[in-house]
Amino acid sequence: MVVDNIDKQVWHLISDVPYVSKPAAIVSAVFNVILPGFGTVIAACMGSENVSKTQLTIALIQFLTSYVLIGWIWSIYWGYLLVMKAMDQQSQTMRAPMGG
């Protein structure tokens, strides 16, 4: 199987979670466990000044496929990625050298 640039672009779109603050990431992750896709909608709306249509589409797919457990598992994984990205960003901010 050959992986080309289009495959890489699609993978990037479906695996790149938006950066949100740590509390927002935790809330989104909890909502993703309770109601698949809802936490992804929260993260999509809080990620930046523009709402990501890709993230909203992923949330819809998570919700619609949750009855066969695929969307629910994907939603939980997405919540995990949100929290890990927020914690990684926070640790990088704390390690940044102070100007002086």
MOWO-V756081 format. One record per residue. OMEGA is omega in whole degrees, 0 to 359 (999 if undefined). Layout:
BEGIN
{{OMEGA} {OMEGA}}
END
This chain:
BEGIN
{{181} {177} {180} {184} {178} {177} {180} {179} {179} {179} {179} {180} {185} {180} {182} {180} {179} {174} {173} {179} {183} {178} {179} {179} {180} {177} {179} {180} {178} {178} {178} {177} {183} {182} {186} {178} {184} {177} {177} {176} {179} {181} {179} {181} {182} {186} {181} {180} {178} {178} {183} {178} {177} {179} {179} {177} {177} {178} {179} {179} {177} {181} {184} {179} {182} {181} {175} {177} {179} {181} {180} {178} {178} {180} {178} {178} {179} {177} {176} {179} {178} {182} {180} {179} {179} {180} {179} {179} {180} {180} {177} {178} {180} {180} {182} {180} {179} {179} {181} {999}}
END
